[in-house]
Amino acid sequence: MKLRLSMWTLIILTMALIIYQNREFYLSEQTLTLNLYVAQFGLPPLANVTQVLLFFLAGIVLACVSLYHERFKLRREIDNLNTAFQSCAQQVTSMKPEACAPPKNRIRNLMGRLNSKKVATEKALPTANEAGTFHVEV
């Protein structure tokens, strides 16, 4: 928010400085005319600063309209996606619990198979025979 405020302050101060330093030009009056070869339109004499400010404000209005148009379009798309998600979530919750939960006996059978594949190995303590050598049974 502070960045946006500082940028707008910088833009307005720059415009004010340009208008102040060139006030002779901006305070002089000009007449805008539009010649379409069929009809000719003209505005009453306006100061140049008035014309500049009017066109600046028109640009801001057009930018805001296009921004809010995109926001409304995105908001509508988000609402559509939320309703689709809610319907899918409702379908999942309406399913039978047996269809959603993983079968527990399959997991137990798998664990039993894994445990049965392990070969039990016991190490016997070394014992000495008559020759004084140690023999280890594995």
SEPAPA-11877 format. One record per residue: chain; x, y negated, z of N, C-alpha, C in turn. Coordinates in Angstrom, 2 decimals. Atoms other than C-alpha are relative to their C-alpha. Layout:
// SEPAPA-11877
(node 'A',(X,Y,Z),(X,Y,Z),(X,Y,Z));
...
This chain:
// SEPAPA-11877
(node 'A',(0.82,1.18,0.00),(0.00,0.00,0.00),(0.86,-1.25,0.00));
(node 'A',(-0.88,1.16,-0.05),(2.84,-2.37,0.82),(0.67,-0.25,-1.34));
(node 'A',(-0.64,0.14,1.30),(4.48,-1.68,-2.53),(-0.96,-0.66,-0.99));
(node 'A',(0.99,0.57,0.91),(1.29,-2.48,-4.43),(-0.22,-1.48,0.31));
(node 'A',(0.20,1.38,-0.40),(0.76,-5.68,-2.44),(1.20,-0.87,-0.38));
(node 'A',(-1.19,0.78,0.36),(4.35,-6.79,-2.99),(0.11,-0.18,-1.52));
(node 'A',(-0.05,0.15,1.46),(4.10,-6.12,-6.75),(-0.99,-1.06,-0.47));
(node 'A',(0.99,1.01,0.39),(0.89,-8.18,-7.05),(0.47,-1.39,0.42));
(node 'A',(-0.53,1.29,-0.45),(2.49,-10.98,-5.01),(1.08,-0.48,-0.95));
(node 'A',(-1.07,0.36,0.93),(5.52,-10.92,-7.31),(-0.57,-0.44,-1.34));
(node 'A',(0.61,0.37,1.28),(3.33,-11.05,-10.44),(-0.65,-1.37,0.09));
(node 'A',(0.69,1.29,-0.14),(1.22,-13.95,-9.15),(1.00,-1.14,0.20));
(node 'A',(-1.02,1.05,-0.19),(4.28,-15.90,-7.97),(0.74,-0.30,-1.30));
(node 'A',(-0.67,0.21,1.28),(5.97,-15.39,-11.35),(-0.88,-0.81,-0.95));
(node 'A',(0.93,0.77,0.84),(2.88,-16.64,-13.19),(-0.09,-1.44,0.47));
(node 'A',(0.09,1.36,-0.53),(2.61,-19.65,-10.87),(1.26,-0.80,-0.32));
(node 'A',(-1.26,0.68,0.31),(6.29,-20.49,-11.40),(0.07,-0.39,-1.47));
(node 'A',(-0.03,0.30,1.44),(5.98,-20.28,-15.19),(-0.96,-1.14,-0.33));
(node 'A',(0.97,1.06,0.27),(2.86,-22.44,-15.20),(0.49,-1.32,0.58));
(node 'A',(-0.48,1.25,-0.62),(4.41,-24.98,-12.81),(1.15,-0.62,-0.80));
(node 'A',(-1.16,0.54,0.73),(7.64,-25.30,-14.81),(-0.39,-0.48,-1.40));
(node 'A',(0.46,0.40,1.33),(5.70,-25.68,-18.09),(-1.39,-0.65,0.08));
(node 'A',(1.33,0.54,-0.23),(2.77,-27.68,-16.76),(-0.48,-0.93,-1.10));
(node 'A',(0.43,0.86,1.11),(2.77,-30.14,-19.68),(-0.68,0.81,-1.09));
(node 'A',(0.60,-0.86,1.02),(2.05,-27.31,-22.10),(-1.32,0.59,0.50));
(node 'A',(1.18,-0.69,-0.51),(-0.44,-25.51,-19.86),(-1.15,-0.95,0.32));
(node 'A',(1.08,0.95,-0.29),(-2.38,-28.67,-18.96),(-0.55,-0.66,-1.26));
(node 'A',(0.55,0.55,1.24),(-2.79,-29.74,-22.57),(-1.17,0.86,-0.46));
(node 'A',(1.21,-0.71,0.42),(-6.09,-28.79,-24.18),(0.12,0.49,-1.43));
(node 'A',(0.01,-0.60,1.33),(-6.54,-26.53,-27.17),(-1.42,0.49,-0.28));
(node 'A',(1.29,-0.53,0.40),(-9.56,-25.39,-29.12),(0.23,1.33,-0.71));
(node 'A',(-0.09,-1.30,0.66),(-9.89,-21.73,-30.05),(-1.11,0.10,-1.03));
(node 'A',(0.99,-0.19,1.05),(-11.62,-21.01,-33.34),(0.17,1.38,-0.60));
(node 'A',(0.00,-1.30,0.66),(-12.54,-17.79,-35.10),(-0.71,-0.17,-1.33));
(node 'A',(0.54,0.17,1.35),(-13.06,-17.93,-38.87),(-0.15,1.37,-0.63));
(node 'A',(0.28,-1.30,0.60),(-14.72,-14.84,-40.34),(-0.36,-0.10,-1.47));
(node 'A',(0.33,0.31,1.38),(-15.24,-16.37,-43.82),(-1.50,0.03,-0.25));
(node 'A',(1.46,0.03,0.11),(-18.96,-15.86,-43.26),(-0.54,-1.01,1.01));
(node 'A',(0.39,0.92,-1.06),(-19.27,-17.77,-40.03),(1.25,-0.44,0.73));
(node 'A',(-1.15,0.53,-0.74),(-16.93,-19.91,-37.98),(-0.46,-0.31,1.41));
(node 'A',(0.33,0.20,-1.40),(-16.97,-19.89,-34.21),(1.10,-0.80,0.66));
(node 'A',(-0.99,0.80,-0.72),(-15.22,-22.35,-31.92),(-0.42,-0.22,1.43));
(node 'A',(0.24,0.29,-1.42),(-14.90,-22.92,-28.19),(0.28,-1.47,0.24));
(node 'A',(-0.34,1.39,-0.34),(-14.89,-26.35,-26.60),(1.45,-0.06,0.47));
(node 'A',(-1.40,0.09,-0.43),(-11.42,-27.65,-25.75),(0.18,0.43,1.45));
(node 'A',(-0.35,-0.51,-1.33),(-9.95,-25.78,-22.79),(1.49,-0.19,0.23));
(node 'A',(-1.42,0.07,-0.33),(-6.67,-26.20,-20.98),(0.62,1.37,-0.26));
(node 'A',(-0.69,-1.27,0.30),(-4.10,-23.59,-21.96),(0.08,0.91,1.22));
(node 'A',(-0.07,-0.82,-1.21),(-3.81,-22.43,-18.35),(-1.32,0.75,0.20));
(node 'A',(1.29,-0.67,-0.12),(-7.54,-21.60,-18.36),(-0.07,1.18,-0.95));
(node 'A',(0.01,-1.09,0.97),(-7.16,-19.51,-21.49),(0.91,1.14,0.45));
(node 'A',(-0.94,-1.03,-0.45),(-4.12,-17.67,-20.10),(-0.62,0.78,1.17));
(node 'A',(0.59,-0.68,-1.15),(-5.91,-16.90,-16.83),(-1.21,0.84,-0.39));
(node 'A',(1.14,-0.79,0.46),(-9.07,-15.75,-18.64),(0.45,1.30,-0.67));
(node 'A',(-0.49,-1.21,0.66),(-7.10,-13.32,-20.82),(0.70,0.94,0.99));
(node 'A',(-0.63,-0.82,-1.04),(-5.09,-12.11,-17.79),(-1.07,0.76,0.78));
(node 'A',(1.09,-0.66,-0.74),(-8.31,-11.39,-15.87),(-0.73,1.03,-0.86));
(node 'A',(0.62,-0.97,0.89),(-9.81,-9.67,-18.92),(0.85,1.27,-0.08));
(node 'A',(-0.89,-1.17,0.01),(-6.75,-7.38,-19.04),(-0.11,0.81,1.28));
(node 'A',(0.15,-0.71,-1.27),(-7.12,-6.54,-15.36),(-1.33,0.76,0.04));
(node 'A',(1.31,-0.66,0.01),(-10.83,-5.75,-15.81),(0.03,1.24,-0.90));
(node 'A',(-0.09,-1.17,0.89),(-10.10,-3.45,-18.78),(0.82,1.12,0.62));
(node 'A',(-0.83,-1.02,-0.66),(-7.36,-1.66,-16.83),(-0.79,0.70,1.10));
(node 'A',(0.79,-0.59,-1.08),(-9.70,-1.13,-13.86),(-1.09,0.91,-0.54));
(node 'A',(1.06,-0.82,0.59),(-12.50,0.18,-16.08),(0.57,1.33,-0.49));
(node 'A',(-0.58,-1.25,0.50),(-10.21,2.72,-17.73),(0.47,0.88,1.15));
(node 'A',(-0.44,-0.77,-1.16),(-8.78,3.76,-14.34),(-1.18,0.69,0.66));
(node 'A',(1.15,-0.59,-0.66),(-12.19,4.31,-12.78),(-0.72,1.01,-0.88));
(node 'A',(0.58,-1.00,0.92),(-13.43,6.13,-15.88),(0.73,1.33,0.16));
(node 'A',(-0.78,-1.22,-0.20),(-10.59,8.65,-15.46),(-0.29,0.63,1.36));
(node 'A',(0.27,-0.52,-1.34),(-11.26,8.95,-11.73),(-1.36,0.68,0.06));
(node 'A',(1.32,-0.61,-0.01),(-14.96,9.66,-12.27),(0.01,1.32,-0.78));
(node 'A',(-0.09,-1.22,0.77),(-14.12,12.24,-14.93),(0.69,1.11,0.81));
(node 'A',(-0.71,-0.99,-0.82),(-11.64,14.00,-12.62),(-0.84,0.43,1.19));
(node 'A',(0.85,-0.35,-1.13),(-14.07,13.85,-9.69),(-1.10,0.97,-0.44));
(node 'A',(1.03,-0.90,0.52),(-16.77,15.50,-11.83),(0.58,1.39,-0.24));
(node 'A',(-0.64,-1.30,0.24),(-14.32,18.25,-12.84),(0.29,0.71,1.32));
(node 'A',(-0.27,-0.61,-1.31),(-13.33,18.83,-9.20),(-1.29,0.54,0.60));
(node 'A',(1.28,-0.48,-0.51),(-17.00,19.10,-8.22),(-0.43,1.28,-0.70));
(node 'A',(0.35,-1.21,0.74),(-17.60,21.66,-10.99),(0.85,1.19,0.45));
(node 'A',(-0.88,-1.08,-0.46),(-14.59,23.70,-9.87),(-0.35,0.44,1.41));
(node 'A',(0.40,-0.36,-1.36),(-15.73,23.56,-6.24),(-1.26,0.85,0.00));
(node 'A',(1.22,-0.82,0.06),(-19.18,24.89,-7.14),(0.30,1.39,-0.54));
(node 'A',(-0.38,-1.32,0.52),(-17.60,27.69,-9.19),(0.70,0.82,1.08));
(node 'A',(-0.70,-0.69,-1.09),(-15.34,28.55,-6.24),(-0.99,0.48,1.05));
(node 'A',(0.98,-0.38,-1.01),(-18.28,28.56,-3.83),(-0.83,1.20,-0.46));
(node 'A',(0.78,-1.14,0.48),(-20.25,30.93,-6.05),(0.84,1.28,0.02));
(node 'A',(-0.86,-1.17,-0.07),(-17.27,33.29,-6.31),(0.19,0.46,1.44));
(node 'A',(-0.16,-0.35,-1.42),(-16.75,33.15,-2.54),(-1.26,0.63,0.54));
(node 'A',(1.27,-0.58,-0.44),(-20.43,33.90,-2.01),(-0.14,1.43,-0.52));
(node 'A',(0.06,-1.35,0.54),(-20.20,36.94,-4.29),(0.91,0.94,0.79));
(node 'A',(-0.93,-0.84,-0.75),(-17.18,38.22,-2.39),(-0.55,0.31,1.38));
(node 'A',(0.53,-0.26,-1.33),(-18.85,37.81,1.00),(-1.25,0.86,-0.03));
(node 'A',(1.21,-0.83,0.08),(-22.03,39.51,-0.21),(0.32,1.46,-0.33));
(node 'A',(-0.38,-1.39,0.29),(-20.10,42.66,-1.20),(0.00,0.82,1.28));
(node 'A',(-0.04,-0.88,-1.15),(-20.17,45.68,1.08),(1.41,-0.01,0.58));
(node 'A',(-1.34,0.02,-0.61),(-17.30,45.75,3.57),(0.87,1.16,-0.47));
(node 'A',(-0.81,-1.12,0.45),(-16.21,49.19,2.32),(0.66,-0.29,-1.35));
(node 'A',(-0.55,0.30,1.33),(-15.67,47.80,-1.18),(1.16,-0.99,0.09));
(node 'A',(-1.03,1.03,-0.11),(-13.48,44.95,0.06),(1.21,0.48,0.80));
(node 'A',(-1.09,-0.40,-0.87),(-11.42,46.61,2.78),(0.80,1.13,-0.63));
(node 'A',(-0.79,-1.12,0.52),(-8.53,48.89,1.82),(-0.32,1.26,0.81));
(node 'A',(0.32,-1.24,-0.72),(-9.22,52.52,2.70),(1.11,0.34,0.99));
(node 'A',(-0.99,-0.23,-1.05),(-7.51,53.28,6.00),(0.59,1.39,-0.06));
(node 'A',(-0.52,-1.36,0.02),(-7.19,57.04,5.54),(1.06,0.16,-1.09));
(node 'A',(-1.06,-0.09,1.00),(-5.12,56.52,2.38),(1.32,-0.50,0.59));
(node 'A',(-1.22,0.53,-0.61),(-2.65,54.44,4.37),(0.55,1.00,1.00));
(node 'A',(-0.46,-1.02,-0.96),(-2.52,57.08,7.11),(0.61,1.19,-0.71));
(node 'A',(-0.56,-1.12,0.76),(-1.97,59.82,4.53),(1.37,-0.34,-0.55));
(node 'A',(-1.28,0.42,0.53),(0.84,57.82,2.99),(1.06,-0.01,1.09));
(node 'A',(-0.96,0.03,-1.10),(2.49,57.28,6.36),(0.36,1.42,0.43));
(node 'A',(-0.27,-1.39,-0.36),(2.15,61.00,7.11),(0.94,0.65,-1.00));
(node 'A',(-0.89,-0.54,1.02),(3.80,61.92,3.83),(1.41,-0.52,0.17));
(node 'A',(-1.34,0.57,-0.18),(6.66,59.55,4.47),(0.69,0.60,1.21));
(node 'A',(-0.60,-0.58,-1.20),(7.21,60.95,7.95),(0.36,1.46,-0.21));
(node 'A',(-0.30,-1.42,0.20),(7.11,64.58,6.74),(1.20,0.19,-0.91));
(node 'A',(-1.14,-0.14,0.90),(9.79,63.93,4.12),(1.32,-0.18,0.72));
(node 'A',(-1.24,0.17,-0.76),(12.29,62.99,6.79),(0.43,1.37,0.53));
(node 'A',(-0.54,-1.27,-0.48),(14.51,65.94,7.61),(0.58,-0.26,1.37));
(node 'A',(-0.47,0.15,-1.37),(15.13,66.34,11.27),(1.42,0.55,0.09));
(node 'A',(-1.40,-0.43,-0.17),(18.87,66.50,11.88),(0.39,-0.26,1.43));
(node 'A',(-0.45,0.14,-1.37),(20.22,67.13,15.31),(1.48,0.31,0.03));
(node 'A',(-1.43,-0.23,-0.14),(23.83,66.86,16.18),(0.25,0.71,1.33));
(node 'A',(-0.33,-0.74,-1.21),(25.13,69.37,18.59),(1.32,-0.51,0.55));
(node 'A',(-1.25,0.43,-0.61),(27.83,68.56,21.04),(1.11,0.96,-0.40));
(node 'A',(-1.09,-0.92,0.37),(31.20,69.92,20.07),(0.31,0.97,1.14));
(node 'A',(-0.34,-1.03,-0.98),(32.03,73.15,21.79),(1.36,0.58,-0.36));
(node 'A',(-1.34,-0.56,0.23),(35.41,74.65,22.18),(-0.11,1.52,-0.05));
(node 'A',(-0.03,-1.46,0.07),(35.99,78.22,21.08),(1.32,0.50,0.59));
(node 'A',(-1.17,-0.56,-0.65),(38.74,80.60,22.17),(1.31,-0.60,-0.50));
(node 'A',(-1.26,0.48,0.55),(41.32,79.04,19.86),(0.26,-1.45,0.41));
(node 'A',(-0.20,1.37,-0.46),(40.82,75.61,21.40),(-0.43,-1.04,-1.03));
(node 'A',(0.47,0.96,1.01),(39.28,74.07,18.26),(-1.46,-0.31,0.27));
(node 'A',(1.40,0.43,-0.19),(36.04,72.20,18.30),(-0.79,0.23,-1.27));
(node 'A',(0.88,-0.25,1.12),(33.19,73.18,16.06),(-1.27,-0.83,0.19));
(node 'A',(1.18,0.87,-0.10),(30.35,70.73,15.34),(-1.07,0.55,-0.90));
(node 'A',(1.14,-0.44,0.80),(26.95,71.91,14.18),(-0.85,-1.22,-0.34));
(node 'A',(0.84,1.10,0.43),(24.91,69.53,12.14),(-1.31,0.52,-0.51));
